[in-house]
Amino acid sequence: MTAPITLITGTRKGIGRFLAGHYIELGHQVIGCSRTAPDWTLDNYTHYEVNVTDEGGVRRMFSDIRKRFGRLDNLINNAGIAAMNHALLTPIATLEKVLDTNVVGTFLFCREGAKLMQTHRSGRIVNLSTVAVPMSLEGEAAYIASKAGVEALTRVLARELGDVGITVNAVGPGPIETDLIRNVPSAKIESLIARQPLHRLGKPEDVANVIDFFLNPNSDFISGQIIYLGGVG
């Protein structure tokens, strides 16, 4: 059986780094990308240095993927940035950076990934959202607006790409045990966990569990869905 070709954005660290190792262990040929090179290597892993907002760079990356691998089975749009400021204290530069990375970057990879997937009339796209969207968390207006955009994009693309055999879904984690939350005040993390029905930090394995479900061949009748973690609805 041919190994699935799985592309994950934002693999240098955090959830993306975990997912790269996870899918390699499951027998996938994993392709990753980030703005700078990772400080690790793995067998069956290919890395590209590209900014997800750079349309030219993204298109060149997909052109190379087409030449080297011939197809793409799975795309996981993990790359993203957050901003935690009161709306009245958020500079436009911050808003633009968050929207560019989270919305424009996700859109570019969905567009180019779907072009490659449709040649085989099959594919899985999974986007990353956040529980901050349904919880309407104060102090995260720019971040939530960007991820709400990702969710809307997920639903529309599910309709647009269904006829070519591509499913598009999203997973919305809460705070996850990675180095990315170390700069967040502990009081804020504790407050968020207290507002979740399930009172603990999430783990990268929790995120992978939902993505595994979306990528499963038996999930070909599931599209346009957002699953939140931590019991959030």
C-alpha positions as CSV (number, residue, x, y, z in Angstrom):
1,M,0.0,0.0,0.0
2,T,1.3,3.4,-1.0
3,A,2.1,5.7,2.0
4,P,-0.3,8.7,2.3
5,I,1.2,12.1,1.4
6,T,0.4,14.4,4.3
7,L,1.3,18.1,4.4
8,I,1.3,20.0,7.7
9,T,1.9,23.7,8.1
10,G,3.8,25.2,11.0
11,T,5.8,22.1,11.9
12,R,8.8,23.7,13.5
13,K,7.4,23.4,17.0
14,G,4.3,22.9,19.1
15,I,1.3,21.0,17.8
16,G,2.7,20.9,14.3
17,R,5.9,19.3,15.4
18,F,3.9,16.7,17.3
19,L,1.7,16.0,14.3
20,A,4.6,15.5,12.0
21,G,6.0,12.7,14.2
22,H,2.6,11.3,14.8
23,Y,1.8,10.8,11.1
24,I,5.2,9.5,10.3
25,E,4.7,6.8,13.0
26,L,1.4,6.0,11.2
27,G,3.3,5.4,8.0
28,H,2.7,8.7,6.2
29,Q,5.2,10.5,4.0
30,V,5.0,13.9,5.8
31,I,5.8,17.3,4.3
32,G,6.1,20.2,6.6
33,C,6.8,23.9,6.4
34,S,7.7,26.9,8.5
35,R,9.3,30.3,8.1
36,T,12.6,29.0,9.4
37,A,14.2,25.6,9.5
38,P,13.5,23.3,12.4
39,D,16.2,22.1,14.7
40,W,15.3,18.4,14.2
41,T,15.0,15.9,11.4
42,L,12.9,12.8,10.9
43,D,12.9,9.9,8.4
44,N,10.2,10.2,5.8
45,Y,9.9,14.0,6.4
46,T,10.5,16.8,3.9
47,H,10.7,20.4,5.0
48,Y,10.1,23.6,3.1
49,E,11.0,27.1,4.4
50,V,8.1,29.3,3.4
51,N,5.9,31.9,4.9
52,V,2.3,30.7,4.5
53,T,1.2,34.3,3.5
54,D,3.7,34.4,0.6
55,E,1.6,33.4,-2.5
56,G,4.6,33.1,-4.8
57,G,6.5,31.0,-2.2
58,V,3.5,28.8,-1.5
59,R,2.8,28.2,-5.3
60,R,6.5,27.2,-5.8
61,M,6.3,24.9,-2.9
62,F,3.2,23.1,-4.3
63,S,4.8,22.9,-7.7
64,D,7.8,21.1,-6.2
65,I,5.5,18.8,-4.2
66,R,3.7,17.9,-7.5
67,K,7.0,17.1,-9.2
68,R,8.5,15.1,-6.2
69,F,5.4,13.3,-4.9
70,G,2.8,13.5,-7.7
71,R,-0.1,13.9,-5.4
72,L,-1.4,15.1,-2.0
73,D,-3.7,13.1,0.2
74,N,-4.0,15.2,3.4
75,L,-3.5,18.8,4.3
76,I,-3.5,20.0,7.9
77,N,-3.4,23.8,8.2
78,N,-1.8,24.1,11.6
79,A,0.2,27.3,11.2
80,G,-1.2,30.3,13.0
81,I,-0.5,33.1,15.4
82,A,-2.5,34.6,18.3
83,A,-2.9,38.0,19.7
84,M,-4.2,38.8,23.2
85,N,-5.1,42.4,23.5
86,H,-8.2,44.4,24.3
87,A,-9.7,45.6,21.0
88,L,-9.1,49.2,22.0
89,L,-5.4,48.5,22.5
90,T,-4.9,46.4,19.3
91,P,-2.8,48.1,16.6
92,I,-3.8,47.6,13.0
93,A,-0.4,46.1,12.3
94,T,-1.2,43.3,14.8
95,L,-4.7,42.7,13.3
96,E,-3.2,42.5,9.8
97,K,-0.5,40.1,10.8
98,V,-3.0,37.8,12.5
99,L,-5.4,37.9,9.6
100,D,-2.7,37.3,7.1
101,T,-1.3,34.3,8.8
102,N,-4.5,32.6,10.0
103,V,-6.9,33.5,7.2
104,V,-4.8,34.3,4.1
105,G,-2.3,31.5,4.9
106,T,-5.0,28.9,5.4
107,F,-6.8,30.0,2.2
108,L,-3.6,29.8,0.1
109,F,-2.8,26.3,1.3
110,C,-6.4,25.1,0.8
111,R,-6.5,26.6,-2.7
112,E,-3.2,25.1,-3.8
113,G,-3.7,21.8,-2.0
114,A,-7.2,21.3,-3.5
115,K,-5.7,21.9,-7.0
116,L,-3.3,19.0,-6.4
117,M,-5.9,16.8,-4.7
118,Q,-8.6,17.2,-7.4
119,T,-6.4,15.5,-10.0
120,H,-7.1,12.2,-8.1
121,R,-10.6,13.3,-7.0
122,S,-9.8,12.6,-3.3
123,G,-8.4,14.4,-0.4
124,R,-8.7,15.5,3.2
125,I,-8.2,19.1,4.5
126,V,-8.3,19.8,8.2
127,N,-8.0,23.4,9.5
128,L,-7.2,24.6,13.0
129,S,-9.7,26.8,14.8
130,T,-10.0,27.4,18.5
131,V,-12.6,27.2,21.3
132,A,-12.1,30.9,21.7
133,V,-14.6,31.3,18.8
134,P,-17.7,29.8,20.4
135,M,-16.7,31.1,23.9
136,S,-16.3,34.7,22.5
137,L,-13.3,35.2,24.8
138,E,-12.6,38.8,25.8
139,G,-9.2,40.1,25.0
140,E,-8.8,38.1,21.8
141,A,-10.9,40.0,19.2
142,A,-8.3,39.9,16.4
143,Y,-7.5,36.2,17.0
144,I,-11.1,35.2,17.2
145,A,-12.1,37.2,14.1
146,S,-9.3,35.4,12.2
147,K,-10.4,31.9,13.4
148,A,-14.1,32.7,12.7
149,G,-12.9,33.4,9.2
150,V,-11.2,30.0,9.1
151,E,-14.4,28.3,10.2
152,A,-16.4,30.1,7.5
153,L,-13.8,29.2,4.9
154,T,-14.0,25.6,6.1
155,R,-17.8,25.4,5.5
156,V,-17.7,27.1,2.1
157,L,-14.8,25.0,0.8
158,A,-16.7,21.8,2.0
159,R,-19.4,22.8,-0.4
160,E,-17.1,23.9,-3.2
161,L,-14.8,20.9,-3.1
162,G,-17.3,18.1,-2.3
163,D,-17.9,17.3,-6.0
164,V,-14.2,16.5,-6.5
165,G,-14.0,14.1,-3.5
166,I,-12.3,16.5,-1.0
167,T,-13.6,16.9,2.5
168,V,-12.9,20.0,4.6
169,N,-13.2,20.1,8.3
170,A,-11.8,21.9,11.3
171,V,-10.7,21.1,14.9
172,G,-10.9,23.8,17.6
173,P,-8.5,23.1,20.5
174,G,-8.4,25.0,23.8
175,P,-5.1,25.6,25.6
176,I,-2.7,22.8,24.7
177,E,0.3,21.6,26.7
178,T,3.1,23.0,24.5
179,D,5.7,25.7,24.8
180,L,3.4,28.1,22.9
181,I,1.3,28.9,26.1
182,R,4.3,29.6,28.3
183,N,3.9,33.3,27.7
184,V,0.3,33.4,28.6
185,P,-0.4,34.4,32.2
186,S,-1.3,31.4,34.3
187,A,-4.4,33.1,35.7
188,K,-5.8,33.5,32.1
189,I,-5.2,29.8,31.4
190,E,-6.8,28.7,34.7
191,S,-9.8,31.0,34.0
192,L,-10.3,29.4,30.6
193,I,-10.0,25.9,31.9
194,A,-12.6,26.7,34.5
195,R,-15.0,27.8,31.8
196,Q,-14.6,24.5,29.9
197,P,-16.9,21.5,30.8
198,L,-13.8,19.4,31.0
199,H,-11.3,21.1,33.4
200,R,-7.8,20.3,32.1
201,L,-5.3,21.4,29.6
202,G,-5.5,19.7,26.3
203,K,-2.7,17.5,24.9
204,P,-1.4,17.3,21.4
205,E,-2.7,13.8,21.4
206,D,-6.2,15.2,21.8
207,V,-5.8,17.3,18.7
208,A,-4.4,14.3,16.7
209,N,-7.3,12.1,17.8
210,V,-9.8,14.4,16.0
211,I,-7.6,14.8,13.0
212,D,-7.2,11.1,12.7
213,F,-11.0,10.8,12.6
214,F,-11.3,13.4,9.8
215,L,-8.5,11.7,7.8
216,N,-9.9,8.2,8.2
217,P,-11.0,6.7,4.8
218,N,-14.4,5.9,6.4
219,S,-15.0,9.6,7.1
220,D,-15.6,10.4,3.5
221,F,-19.2,11.5,4.3
222,I,-18.2,14.0,6.9
223,S,-17.4,17.6,5.7
224,G,-17.9,21.2,6.8
225,Q,-17.7,20.3,10.5
226,I,-15.9,22.0,13.4
227,I,-15.2,19.9,16.4
228,Y,-14.2,21.7,19.6
229,L,-12.2,20.2,22.4
230,G,-12.7,20.4,26.1
231,G,-16.4,19.8,26.0
232,V,-17.0,23.2,24.4
233,G,-20.0,23.3,22.1
